[in-house]
Amino acid sequence: MSLLSRLAAGMDRVSAFIGYACAVLFFVCIVLSAVEVVMRYVFNAPTQWTFETVMAICATGWVMTSGYVTQRKRHIAITMVELLVPAHVWKKMELVSLFVAIFAISALIWAAWEPAMMALHGFERSGSSFNPPLPAYLKPILVVGASIYLLQLLANVVHWFEDRAREQDDQNAASSATTTEKDAD
């Protein structure tokens, strides 16, 4: 197993761990939303903090699990195109889409870096009545999540080439077996 293969497998494990760990965040959002409903409609005492807290937790879960979704190849896809083109063309289209995503996520990281650092240093706040430091939290989380996503995209490129090499080896083995059978006859 090559170094790139080991690194890609390691990134797969990191993405899976983060994905499973972040699943709890969505449960927390459900509980907090239920508490807000009870506070608002049963006790007539709505909270000031629930909406922004739930928004920040959901955003964290969504951004941090992008590597997991990518590792599992569960992004939204236009499957009709897959059905219309031959398999070998679709495989090449997958590689092109990986490189387009790598370019786009790299641009996102580059564009979000400075605002994230400014939000941390200036400790930006949301400006609401609750006024939590959400920008100082969410902007850096976007950079971290996008970086995880980028690393998983690179791991998927490694897997793409490994899969093509494996398919080629299988074809070579099948053709040599067929040749051996013909020679035996």
Secondary structure, DSSP 8 states (H G I E B T S, - for coil): --HHHHHHHHHHHHHHHHHHHHHHHHHHHHHHHHHHHHHHHTSS---SSHHHHHHHHHHHHHHHTHHHHHHTT-S---HHHHHHS-HHHHHHHHHHHHHHHHHHHHHHHHHHHHHHHHHHHHT----SSS---HHHHHHHHHHHHHHHHHHHHHHHHHHHHHHHHHHHHHHHHHHHHHHHHHHH-
